[in-house]
C-alpha cells in the first residue's frame, strides 16, 4: 500500500506534464462549472414553474419559465459538448506527451535494461499504464473537481429551498461514506491485479509472436497456449472481482439514494405539513438524485486514482532507469584519423559485477589492422564488441579509441564511425531502401544504390518487382538469410565506417549467397580497421592477427601460422578445415 507521502511525490512528478497544458485544464474546469450550474438550475426553474405558475394557472408566466428552461437546456447541451471535446483533447495531448517521453527514454536506455526486462512489460508501460494516467488526469482530476463543485451547488440549492429537508437528505451521507470505504479496498486490489495480469498477457503475446517459428518447429503450441491461458485466467479472475464489487456497490448506493428520498417524505409529512409547496418536494427529489450521482462518480474516480497511481509508479520507474552510458560534461573531440585504433588496458567487466565475463583483458588493434576473435561460446568475444560500441561502460581498466579514453568521447560520434554486422541482422517493416538508410539524414538514393553495388546486394534487389521500393516485413521474413545479410552489409557501407565489426556475419549463409557475401566482406573491410568473429577458416586466416579468448581471458594472439606452430588453444578451437 502506498503511503500518503509516496502518493504526493508521484503526483508532483505529474505536475510538469500538466503544466504544459494548464490553459486547457483551466478551460475544462470552467466549462464543467457552467455545465454544473446549468444542471442545478433545471430543478429550481421547474420548482418555480410549479409553485408560481402551474398552481395559479398563470399561462404567460409558465410560458416565460418554459422558454428560460429551454434556453438553459440548450446552453447545457452545447456546454457539455464543448466540455467533452476539450477534456478529451486535454487527455490525448497528455497521452501523446507521456508516450513520447517514454519512447525517447527507451532510445537512451542501455542494453542492460533490455537484457533483464521482458518486452511485454515495457509495452504495457507505454500503452496501458500511460492510458491509465491519461484517464485519471482528464477524466479524473477535472471531473472530480467539477463533481465537488456540483455537490456544493446542489447542497446550496437544497439549503436555500428548505434547511430542514436538506438536513434530512444529508443524514444518509455517513451511510454512503461507510459503504464506499467497505467496497474501496476490494475494488482497488482487483484493479491492481488486473494491471499485473495485463502486463503478463503482453509478455506472453510478444514472446509467442516473436518465437512463432520455434513454437512450430518444436511443437510447443499446447505449452504456449497453457501459459497464455494462465495469464488470461488471472486477468479474468481479477476483473471478475472488480465486477462483483461494483455489482454490490451500485445497488447499495441506490438504496442510500432512495433512503434519502424516504427521509424527505417523512420530514415533509411529520414536521412541515402544508407549509411545504409541491414544487419544493419535486425539486428536492431531483436534487437528491443529482446529489448522489457525483458522489458515486467520485467514489469511482477514487478507484481510478488507485489504478493511476500504480500505473504512474511503473511509468516513472521506467523514466528513472539509469542510462548508465552518460556523457561527460565536456566531451573530448573525436580524433579524426580515418581508421580507428583500439586499446584495451586491463579491462575487467561483467553484466553482473559479481560475475565478470572479461578478466584483465589487454590488447591493441592498430589503425587499418584486420583481426579475428576466436574462442568457445561464452569466452567473451561478443562482450568485447559491445564494449567497443560502448553499449556498456566498464568498471576496471581502460578502453582507448585513437588514444582517447572511450568515456571521454561522445557515444553518438563513436558509434557513427563503427559498423557492426551481426549474425542475424534486424530488418524493419518498410522498403528495401528504408532498411538500408534507416532514414538517416544525408544518405541519398544514389548512396543507397552505390552501397548495394559494392555489397553485391544489387544482384537480388534488381530481381524484385519494385527493386529498392520493395516492401519487406519485420525481420525480413520473406528474404533468405543471405539476402538479409547482404542488406546488413549495404546498410553498413552507407555510413562509411572507420571500424567494421563482423559478429558471426558469415555463419548462416546459403550456398547461393556465399560468394556474394565473401566479396562483400572483402569490400567492406578494405582499407578499414576490422574485427571479425567467425568460425570459417577462409574468413579468418587472411587477417593480420588472431586473438584467442578462453573463459574471459585473452590467452593467445598471432597470425594463423604462428598460432599453429604454438599448438595451443587455437588449434583446439580451430575452425573447421575447408
Rosetta blueprint (number, residue, H / E / L):
1 X L
2 X L
3 X L
4 X H
5 X H
6 X H
7 X H
8 X H
9 X H
10 X H
11 X H
12 X H
13 X H
14 X H
15 X H
16 X H
17 X H
18 X H
19 X H
20 X L
21 X L
22 X H
23 X H
24 X H
25 X H
26 X H
27 X H
28 X H
29 X H
30 X H
31 X H
32 X H
33 X H
34 X H
35 X H
36 X H
37 X H
38 X H
39 X H
40 X H
41 X H
42 X H
43 X H
44 X H
45 X H
46 X H
47 X H
48 X H
49 X H
50 X H
51 X H
52 X H
53 X H
54 X H
55 X L
56 X L
57 X L
58 X L
59 X H
60 X H
61 X H
62 X H
63 X H
64 X H
65 X H
66 X H
67 X H
68 X H
69 X H
70 X H
71 X H
72 X H
73 X H
74 X H
75 X H
76 X H
77 X H
78 X H
79 X H
80 X H
81 X H
82 X H
83 X H
84 X H
85 X H
86 X H
87 X H
88 X H
89 X H
90 X H
91 X H
92 X H
93 X H
94 X H
95 X H
96 X H
97 X H
98 X H
99 X H
100 X H
101 X H
102 X H
103 X H
104 X H
105 X H
106 X H
107 X H
108 X H
109 X L
110 X L
111 X H
112 X H
113 X H
114 X H
115 X H
116 X H
117 X L
118 X L
119 X H
120 X H
121 X H
122 X H
123 X H
124 X H
125 X H
126 X H
127 X H
128 X H
129 X H
130 X H
131 X H
132 X H
133 X H
134 X H
135 X H
136 X H
137 X H
138 X H
139 X H
140 X H
141 X H
142 X H
143 X H
144 X H
145 X H
146 X H
147 X H
148 X H
149 X H
150 X H
151 X H
152 X H
153 X H
154 X H
155 X H
156 X H
157 X H
158 X H
159 X H
160 X H
161 X H
162 X L
163 X H
164 X H
165 X H
166 X H
167 X H
168 X H
169 X H
170 X H
171 X L
172 X L
173 X H
174 X H
175 X H
176 X H
177 X H
178 X H
179 X H
180 X H
181 X H
182 X H
183 X H
184 X H
185 X H
186 X H
187 X H
188 X H
189 X H
190 X H
191 X H
192 X H
193 X H
194 X H
195 X H
196 X H
197 X H
198 X H
199 X H
200 X H
201 X H
202 X H
203 X H
204 X H
205 X H
206 X H
207 X H
208 X H
209 X H
210 X H
211 X L
212 X H
213 X H
214 X H
215 X H
216 X H
217 X H
218 X L
219 X L
220 X L
221 X H
222 X H
223 X H
224 X H
225 X H
226 X H
227 X H
228 X H
229 X H
230 X H
231 X H
232 X H
233 X H
234 X H
235 X H
236 X H
237 X H
238 X H
239 X H
240 X H
241 X H
242 X H
243 X H
244 X H
245 X H
246 X H
247 X H
248 X H
249 X H
250 X H
251 X H
252 X H
253 X H
254 X H
255 X H
256 X H
257 X H
258 X H
259 X H
260 X H
261 X H
262 X H
263 X H
264 X H
265 X H
266 X H
267 X H
268 X H
269 X H
270 X H
271 X H
272 X H
273 X H
274 X H
275 X H
276 X L
277 X L
278 X H
279 X H
280 X H
281 X H
282 X H
283 X H
284 X H
285 X H
286 X H
287 X H
288 X H
289 X H
290 X H
291 X H
292 X H
293 X H
294 X H
295 X H
296 X H
297 X H
298 X H
299 X H
300 X H
301 X H
302 X H
303 X H
304 X H
305 X H
306 X H
307 X H
308 X H
309 X H
310 X H
311 X H
312 X H
313 X H
314 X H
315 X H
316 X H
317 X H
318 X H
319 X H
320 X L
321 X L
322 X L
323 X L
324 X L
325 X L
326 X L
327 X L
328 X L
329 X L
330 X L
331 X L
332 X E
333 X L
334 X L
335 X L
336 X L
337 X L
338 X L
339 X L
340 X L
341 X L
342 X E
343 X E
344 X E
345 X E
346 X E
347 X E
348 X E
349 X E
350 X L
351 X L
352 X E
353 X L
354 X L
355 X E
356 X L
357 X L
358 X E
359 X E
360 X E
361 X E
362 X E
363 X E
364 X E
365 X E
366 X L
367 X L
368 X L
369 X L
370 X E
371 X E
372 X E
373 X E
374 X E
375 X E
376 X L
377 X L
378 X L
379 X L
380 X L
381 X H
382 X H
383 X H
384 X H
385 X H
386 X H
387 X H
388 X H
389 X L
390 X L
391 X L
392 X L
393 X L
394 X L
395 X L
396 X E
397 X E
398 X E
399 X E
400 X E
401 X E
402 X L
403 X L
404 X E
405 X E
406 X H
407 X H
408 X H
409 X E
410 X L
411 X H
412 X H
413 X H
414 X H
415 X H
416 X H
417 X L
418 X E
419 X E
420 X E
421 X E
422 X L
423 X L
424 X L
425 X L
426 X L
427 X L
428 X L
429 X L
430 X E
431 X E
432 X H
433 X H
434 X H
435 X H
436 X H
437 X H
438 X L
439 X L
440 X L
441 X L
442 X L
443 X L
444 X L
445 X H
446 X H
447 X H
448 X H
449 X H
450 X H
451 X H
452 X H
453 X H
454 X H
455 X H
456 X L
457 X L
458 X H
459 X H
460 X H
461 X H
462 X L
463 X L
464 X L
465 X L
466 X L
467 X H
468 X H
469 X H
470 X L
471 X E
472 X E
473 X L
474 X H
475 X H
476 X H
477 X L
478 X L
479 X L
480 X L
481 X H
482 X H
483 X H
484 X H
485 X H
486 X H
487 X H
488 X H
489 X H
490 X H
491 X H
492 X H
493 X H
494 X H
495 X L
496 X L
497 X L
498 X L
499 X E
500 X E
501 X E
502 X E
503 X E
504 X L
505 X L
506 X L
507 X L
508 X L
509 X L
510 X L
511 X H
512 X H
513 X H
514 X H
515 X H
516 X H
517 X H
518 X H
519 X H
520 X H
521 X H
522 X H
523 X H
524 X H
525 X H
526 X L
527 X L
528 X L
529 X E
530 X E
531 X E
532 X E
533 X E
534 X L
535 X L
536 X E
537 X H
538 X H
539 X H
540 X H
541 X L
542 X L
543 X L
544 X L
545 X E
546 X E
547 X E
548 X E
549 X E
550 X E
551 X L
552 X L
553 X E
554 X E
555 X E
556 X E
557 X E
558 X E
559 X L
560 X H
561 X H
562 X H
563 X H
564 X H
565 X H
566 X H
567 X L
568 X L
569 X H
570 X H
571 X H
572 X H
573 X L
574 X L
575 X L
576 X E
577 X L
578 X L
